[in-house]
Amino acid sequence: MTETKTRSPEFRLAAGAIDGLRQDLFHDVFDYRPLAPLGTGGPVIRRLPKPIRTRAVWFPHAVVAAVALIALLGGVFSANTYSPFGIATLITAFLPVATLLMTLLRPVLAFWASIALAPVMAVVGSGDWPWAPNAFVCHLGVLIVVAARTRPRTAAWMWLITLFIGSFMETIGPWNPSSTNGGMAFTSAFALLVVTVVQTRRDAQREVTVQRTVTAVERDRRTLLEERTTIARELHDVVAHHMSVVAIQAEAAPYRVENPPPELEAAFVTIRENAVAALTELRRVLGVVRAEDYEAPDAPQPTLAEIDRLLDNVRETGLETEKTVTGAVRVLPQGVELSAYRIVQEALSNTLRHAPGAAAKVEIGYVLGGLGVRVVNGPARGLVKPSPGAGHGITGMRERVAMLNGEMTAGATGDGGYEVAVFLPVPAERERVEAGEGA
């Protein structure tokens, strides 16, 4: 029987910390990771002139190079006091600068190189113990750059290792009342804390941006599904009406013919049974797309014949409207008329929300190949502020137009208003009959 040993929380915490240290500072020591330039879309860089913007993206590299140059000059001056242009100059001036510049290419290796160089710098340097001035500046720069390029927990590990190395050197080295280990511990802790806070805030902003993007996509998808569900519920009445007519006519047709042949009666019975079955399935589909609080409408779905009543209701709210009808008015398929009515209704609702005080024009054009609808409004007037809206109206219009294989354009006009133009194709009667026979 195998016994499972339960690890204590302290053990799991320590094991996780060791794994984090190994992953951050040992696993990818020699990785080649060049520091990428800044993006041009930052809040500061994007406001700069274009010639300056192309150079400003290298600002972090320039800062590291400037600090390295200052440290190099300081190291050369300090080394010349003891051994002009000798081995001390190489160790105290050039090697620390090399570790600082290495952070631009191999950040983790630069940290370990700086740690390994610290005792050598303390022995060969100017006498400050355990951190010589040049080593102090360069190692602090290494800590800052590496922390900015890695995870926040890496900064904690680097600070602990730096504190341990400094304390160890301070213990085994000569006694020095002006030890620089305390200054290194405090300065590096403050610098790493600032870098960690900035990095954490930047990561949080990036995560918020990602979540907002995902939320916006999901919201648009939900809006699209809601609009399609609404259209499906409305078209249910249209289709159900036609199927009911088919069923009734198929049942009454044999009685209108004297002595109909049995084959004809059987055909009409089959037509009626199929129509009733289609109605049953249609009601099941409606049950799937119906919301919990949905109530079936008491009145039939509206058509273009009721557009005047819609305009009268809109005028009562204070919106001046004008209607123009061109072409030979005729009865169109009920789905086309319903979609056209809803498009005009939604366009006028958008005018009320987004352009209070404006006037609107509704143009309906009957042409040979279909129906054209155009709703245009002027700019907002008065003291009432426009409502921002959620953008569902345009989505619903586009869905209705796409369902009928139509075309739609929507956008601002030159005078500050808004225009919605739609064309809904309507095949000729002969084409519709042939399509029905083909089906």
C-alpha positions in Angstrom: 0.0 0.0 0.0 1.5 3.3 -1.1 1.3 6.1 1.4 1.1 9.7 0.0 3.0 12.1 2.1 1.4 15.5 2.4 3.9 18.4 2.0 3.5 21.2 4.5 2.6 24.7 3.2 6.1 26.0 4.2 7.8 23.2 2.2 5.6 23.9 -0.9 6.4 27.6 -0.6 10.1 27.0 -0.3 10.0 24.6 -3.2 8.1 27.1 -5.3 10.6 29.8 -4.5 13.6 27.6 -5.4 11.9 26.6 -8.7 11.3 30.3 -9.4 14.9 31.1 -8.8 16.1 28.3 -11.0 13.7 29.4 -13.8 14.5 33.1 -13.6 18.2 33.2 -13.1 19.6 29.8 -14.0 17.5 28.3 -16.8 18.1 30.8 -19.5 21.4 32.4 -18.5 22.9 32.5 -22.0 19.7 33.4 -23.9 20.2 36.0 -26.6 17.5 38.6 -26.0 18.2 42.0 -27.7 16.3 44.9 -26.2 13.7 45.9 -28.7 13.0 49.6 -29.4 10.0 51.4 -28.0 6.8 51.4 -29.9 5.7 54.6 -31.8 2.2 54.4 -30.3 3.2 55.4 -26.7 1.5 58.4 -25.1 4.7 60.5 -25.3 6.4 59.3 -28.5 3.3 59.6 -30.7 3.1 63.3 -29.9 6.6 64.0 -31.2 7.4 65.1 -34.7 8.1 62.2 -37.1 11.9 62.8 -37.5 12.3 62.9 -33.7 9.9 60.0 -33.2 12.0 57.6 -35.3 15.0 58.3 -33.0 13.0 58.4 -29.7 12.3 54.7 -29.9 15.9 54.1 -29.0 15.7 56.1 -25.8 16.3 53.1 -23.4 19.4 52.1 -25.4 20.7 55.7 -25.2 20.2 55.9 -21.4 22.1 52.7 -20.9 24.9 53.9 -23.2 25.1 57.3 -21.4 25.4 55.7 -18.0 28.0 53.3 -19.3 30.0 56.3 -20.7 29.8 58.1 -17.4 30.9 55.0 -15.5 33.8 54.4 -18.0 35.1 57.9 -17.5 34.9 57.6 -13.7 36.6 54.2 -13.8 39.4 55.5 -16.0 40.0 58.5 -13.7 40.0 56.3 -10.6 42.3 53.7 -12.1 44.8 56.2 -13.3 45.4 57.3 -9.7 47.1 53.9 -9.1 48.0 52.3 -12.3 47.6 54.6 -15.4 46.2 52.6 -18.3 47.2 49.3 -16.7 45.3 46.2 -15.5 43.4 48.3 -12.9 41.9 50.4 -15.7 40.8 47.3 -17.5 39.1 45.8 -14.4 37.7 48.9 -12.8 36.6 50.8 -15.9 36.0 48.6 -18.9 34.7 45.3 -17.4 31.8 46.9 -15.3 30.8 48.9 -18.4 30.8 45.7 -20.4 28.4 44.0 -18.0 26.1 47.1 -18.2 26.1 47.0 -22.0 25.6 43.3 -21.9 22.1 43.8 -20.4 21.0 45.0 -23.9 21.7 41.5 -25.3 21.9 38.9 -22.6 20.4 40.3 -19.4 20.6 37.3 -17.1 24.2 36.6 -18.0 25.0 40.3 -17.4 23.7 40.0 -13.8 25.9 37.0 -13.0 28.9 38.7 -14.6 28.4 41.8 -12.5 28.1 39.7 -9.4 31.3 37.8 -10.2 33.1 41.0 -10.9 32.1 42.7 -7.6 34.8 41.0 -5.4 37.5 41.6 -8.0 36.5 45.3 -8.3 36.6 45.6 -4.5 40.2 44.3 -4.3 41.6 46.1 -7.3 39.6 49.4 -6.9 40.2 52.5 -4.9 39.6 51.1 -1.5 35.9 51.5 -1.0 34.5 48.2 0.4 32.7 46.1 -0.6 31.3 48.1 -3.6 33.7 50.4 -5.4 32.2 53.5 -6.9 32.3 52.3 -10.5 31.0 48.8 -9.5 28.3 50.5 -7.5 27.0 52.5 -10.5 27.3 49.7 -13.0 25.7 47.0 -10.8 22.8 49.2 -10.0 22.3 49.9 -13.6 22.4 46.1 -14.3 19.8 45.5 -11.7 17.5 48.1 -13.1 17.8 47.0 -16.7 17.4 43.3 -15.9 14.5 43.9 -13.6 12.7 45.9 -16.3 13.2 43.1 -18.8 12.1 40.2 -16.6 9.4 39.3 -14.2 8.9 41.2 -10.9 10.0 38.2 -8.8 13.3 38.3 -10.5 14.0 41.7 -9.0 13.5 40.2 -5.5 15.9 37.4 -6.2 18.6 39.7 -7.7 18.3 42.0 -4.7 18.7 39.1 -2.2 21.7 37.8 -4.1 23.3 41.3 -4.2 22.7 41.7 -0.5 24.2 38.3 0.3 27.3 38.9 -1.8 27.8 42.4 -0.3 27.3 41.1 3.3 29.7 38.2 2.6 32.4 40.5 1.2 31.8 42.9 4.1 32.3 40.0 6.6 35.5 38.6 5.2 37.1 41.9 4.1 38.8 44.6 6.2 36.7 46.6 8.6 35.5 49.8 7.0 33.5 52.3 9.0 32.1 53.8 5.7 30.9 50.5 4.2 29.0 50.9 1.0 26.9 47.7 1.4 24.2 49.6 3.2 24.0 52.2 0.5 23.8 49.5 -2.2 21.1 47.6 -0.3 18.9 50.7 0.2 19.5 52.3 -3.2 19.0 49.0 -5.1 15.9 48.2 -3.1 14.3 51.6 -3.9 15.2 51.4 -7.6 13.9 47.8 -8.0 10.7 48.7 -6.1 10.1 51.5 -8.6 10.8 49.3 -11.6 8.6 46.6 -10.2 5.7 48.9 -9.6 6.0 50.4 -13.1 6.3 46.9 -14.6 3.3 45.6 -12.6 1.2 48.6 -13.6 2.2 48.2 -17.3 1.3 44.5 -17.2 -2.1 45.3 -15.5 -2.8 47.9 -18.2 -2.0 45.3 -20.9 -4.3 42.8 -19.3 -7.1 45.3 -19.0 -6.6 46.2 -22.7 -6.8 42.5 -23.6 -9.9 42.0 -21.4 -11.6 45.1 -22.9 -10.9 43.7 -26.4 -12.3 40.3 -25.5 -15.3 42.0 -23.9 -16.0 44.2 -26.9 -15.8 41.2 -29.2 -18.2 39.1 -27.0 -20.5 42.1 -26.7 -20.6 42.5 -30.5 -21.2 38.8 -30.9 -24.0 38.8 -28.4 -25.6 41.9 -30.0 -25.5 40.2 -33.4 -27.2 37.1 -32.0 -29.8 39.2 -30.2 -30.6 41.0 -33.5 -30.8 37.8 -35.4 -33.1 36.3 -32.8 -35.4 39.4 -33.0 -35.5 39.1 -36.8 -36.3 35.4 -36.5 -39.2 36.0 -34.1 -40.6 38.7 -36.3 -40.4 36.6 -39.5 -42.1 33.7 -37.7 -45.4 35.5 -38.0 -44.9 36.1 -41.7 -43.9 32.5 -42.5 -46.6 31.1 -40.2 -49.3 33.2 -42.0 -48.2 31.9 -45.4 -48.1 28.3 -44.2 -51.5 28.6 -42.6 -52.9 29.9 -45.9 -51.3 27.0 -47.8 -52.8 24.5 -45.3 -56.3 26.0 -45.6 -56.3 26.2 -49.3 -55.0 22.7 -49.7 -57.9 21.5 -47.5 -60.6 23.5 -49.3 -59.3 22.9 -52.9 -60.9 19.4 -53.4 -64.3 20.8 -52.6 -64.0 23.4 -55.3 -63.6 20.7 -58.0 -66.5 18.5 -59.1 -65.6 14.8 -58.8 -61.9 15.3 -58.2 -59.7 12.3 -59.0 -58.3 10.4 -56.0 -54.8 11.3 -57.0 -55.6 15.0 -56.8 -57.3 14.6 -53.4 -54.3 12.6 -52.1 -51.9 15.3 -53.4 -53.9 18.1 -51.5 -53.9 16.0 -48.4 -50.2 15.6 -48.6 -49.8 19.3 -49.1 -51.9 20.1 -46.1 -50.0 17.6 -43.9 -46.7 19.0 -44.9 -47.9 22.6 -44.3 -49.2 21.6 -40.8 -45.9 19.8 -40.1 -43.9 22.8 -41.1 -46.0 25.0 -38.8 -45.3 22.7 -35.9 -41.6 22.7 -36.6 -41.7 26.5 -37.0 -43.2 26.9 -33.5 -40.5 24.7 -32.1 -37.9 26.8 -33.6 -39.5 29.9 -32.2 -39.5 28.3 -28.8 -35.7 27.9 -29.1 -35.1 31.5 -30.0 -37.7 33.0 -27.7 -36.5 34.9 -24.7 -38.0 34.1 -21.3 -39.8 37.4 -21.1 -40.9 37.3 -24.8 -44.6 37.8 -25.4 -46.1 37.1 -28.8 -47.4 40.3 -30.5 -51.2 40.8 -30.6 -51.2 42.6 -34.0 -49.7 41.4 -37.3 -46.2 42.5 -38.2 -46.2 46.0 -39.8 -45.7 46.8 -43.4 -45.0 49.9 -45.5 -48.7 50.7 -45.6 -48.4 51.7 -41.9 -45.4 54.0 -42.4 -47.5 57.1 -42.1 -48.7 56.0 -38.7 -45.0 55.6 -37.7 -44.1 59.1 -38.9 -47.1 60.6 -37.0 -45.9 59.0 -33.8 -42.4 60.3 -34.4 -43.7 63.8 -35.0 -45.5 63.7 -31.7 -42.0 63.4 -30.0 -40.9 66.6 -31.7 -38.9 65.1 -34.7 -39.8 66.9 -37.9 -40.1 64.3 -40.6 -40.8 64.4 -44.3 -41.7 61.5 -46.5 -41.1 61.1 -50.3 -42.4 58.1 -52.3 -41.2 57.6 -55.9 -42.1 54.9 -58.4 -45.2 52.8 -58.8 -46.3 51.7 -55.4 -47.0 48.0 -55.2 -47.4 45.2 -52.7 -44.0 43.6 -52.0 -43.2 40.3 -50.2 -44.1 40.6 -46.6 -40.6 40.0 -45.4 -39.3 42.8 -47.5 -42.0 45.2 -46.3 -41.4 44.2 -42.7 -37.6 44.8 -43.0 -38.1 48.1 -44.7 -40.5 49.3 -42.0 -38.1 48.2 -39.3 -35.2 49.9 -41.0 -37.1 53.2 -41.2 -38.2 52.8 -37.6 -34.7 52.2 -36.3 -33.2 55.0 -38.4 -35.7 57.5 -36.9 -35.1 56.1 -33.4 -31.3 56.7 -33.9 -32.1 60.3 -35.0 -34.1 60.9 -31.8 -31.2 59.5 -29.7 -28.2 60.9 -31.5 -29.4 64.1 -33.1 -32.1 65.7 -30.9 -33.8 68.7 -32.5 -32.8 67.6 -36.0 -35.1 67.1 -39.0 -35.3 63.8 -40.9 -36.3 62.8 -44.4 -37.6 59.4 -45.4 -37.4 58.5 -49.0 -39.0 55.3 -50.4 -38.4 54.3 -54.0 -40.2 51.5 -55.8 -38.0 50.4 -58.7 -38.1 47.5 -61.1 -35.6 45.3 -59.3 -36.6 46.1 -55.7 -37.1 48.7 -53.1 -34.9 51.6 -52.1 -35.0 53.2 -48.6 -33.1 56.3 -47.6 -33.3 58.1 -44.2 -31.2 61.2 -43.7 -31.2 63.6 -40.8 -29.5 66.9 -40.1 -27.1 67.8 -37.2 -28.3 68.0 -33.6 -29.8 71.2 -32.5 -30.9 72.6 -29.2 -29.7 72.1 -25.6 -30.5 68.4 -25.3 -27.3 66.3 -25.4 -27.2 63.3 -27.8 -27.3 59.8 -26.3 -24.2 57.8 -26.9 -26.1 54.6 -27.7 -24.7 51.1 -28.0 -24.6 50.7 -31.8 -27.2 47.9 -31.9 -29.4 49.8 -34.4 -27.0 49.7 -37.3 -26.2 46.1 -36.5 -29.9 45.2 -36.7 -30.3 47.0 -40.0 -27.3 45.3 -41.6 -28.6 41.9 -40.5 -32.0 42.6 -42.1 -30.4 43.8 -45.3 -28.0 40.8 -45.4 -30.9 38.4 -44.9 -32.5 39.7 -48.1 -29.2 39.9 -50.1 -29.5 43.7 -50.2 -27.0 46.5 -49.9 -26.7 49.2 -47.2 -24.5 52.2 -46.6 -24.5 54.3 -43.4 -22.4 57.2 -42.4 -22.1 60.9 -41.6 -23.1 63.6 -44.1 -21.2 66.7 -45.0 -23.4 69.0 -42.9 -22.9 66.9 -39.7 -26.0 64.7 -40.1 -26.3 61.0 -40.8 -27.6 59.0 -43.7 -28.8 55.4 -44.0 -29.4 54.2 -47.6 -30.7 50.7 -48.3 -31.6 48.7 -51.4 -33.7 45.5 -51.0 -33.9 43.4 -54.1 -37.3 42.0 -55.1 -37.3 39.4 -57.9 -40.0 39.6 -60.5 -43.2 37.6 -60.0 -42.2 35.1 -62.6 -38.8 34.6 -61.0 -40.4 34.0 -57.6 -42.8 31.4 -59.0 -40.0 29.6 -60.8 -37.9 29.7 -57.6 -40.9 28.2 -55.7 -41.4 25.5 -58.2 -37.7 24.7 -58.1 -37.8 24.4 -54.4 
